[in-house]
Amino acid sequence: MTTFVITVPGTFVTGISDTSRAELEEALAKRHTDLSRSEGIDLLTLNDDGTFSIRVEVETADRYEAELEAAGLVSTALRETGFSAQDAPLGTPVVTGIDNDL
């Protein structure tokens, strides 16, 4: 198994309050592991225009599975904090880091 850092981009169409942002960051915190902490990776980057990037770590056998799992995790975190797929549409997940005990 390999640990992948996946970046999932998106846009908050309806905007995001400070409270909602804090709730989303809390929902994502369980995906903040030793690798992302040691590398100084921010889980959520929010831009002034409502676009965002969420970085999560997943452990899977390959890149394809990692991207699918990350998109699912981000979608779930957004739903749990009150954002529908229409409120915060996601872009294509991208591998931005790999750690495989070689």
N, C-alpha and C positions, 0 to 999 in steps of 0.2 A: 504494500500500500504506500501511496505517496501523499504527502500533505501539499495541497494547492492553496494559494491565495488567489481568490477570484474577485474581480471587480465587476459589479453590476451597476450600470448607469441607469438613470431615470430622470423624470421631471415631475415635480409637484405642480400639478395644474391648478389646484385650488389654494396653494400656499401652505405654509406649515408654521404653527405657533411654536413658541419656545417650549411650552408644556408638551406638545406632541413630539417635538424633536427629542426632548429628554426621555420620553416614553419609548421612542423608537431606538435611541441609543441604549437604553436599558434592555430592550428586547434583543438587541444585537450583541450585548455584552457577553453572553454565553458562548459566542463564536470567537471571542478575543482570547487566544491561547498564548502560550509562552513564545511561540514563533512571532506572532504579530506584535506582542508587547516588546520583545527584544529588538525587533526591527523598527519599532516606532511607528507602526502602521495605524493610521486613523481609521476607525470603522466607518464613519460617515463624514463625507465632505459635502457641504451644502453651499451652492453658489447663489449670488444675489438674484439671478434670473429664475430661480426655482429648480435648476438642474442639480442633480446630486450624483454621487458615487458612493456605493456601499461596498466595503471589502469584507469578505468572510473567508474563513479557512474551512476546508473540507478535506477529509481523508478518503480517497478513492483509488481505484486501480488505474484510471486513466483520465485524461483531460476532459473528454466528452461527458463522462459521468460527473466530474467535478463541476462543470459549468451548469449541468442540469440541477444538481443538488443545491448549488449556490442560488440559482434563480428561485428554486422552491423555498429555500430558507428566507430569502429576502421578501418574497411575496407573502409568506406567512407572517413575518415580522411587521410588514406594512398593514396587513389585515388586522392583526392583533392590536395595532395602535390606531385603528379607525380609518385607514386609507384603502379605498377600493382600487381595482385595477384601472379604473377610469380617472381616479384622483391622482394616481402616481404611476403612469405607465412606465414599464421598464424597457431598457435597450438590451442589446446582446451582451451576455456575460463574456469576460475576457480573463484568461490566465495572466496574473501579474506577478506570480511568485511560485516557486516549487522548492520543496525540501524533501529529499528522499535519501536517507541514511546511506549514501554510497561512499 
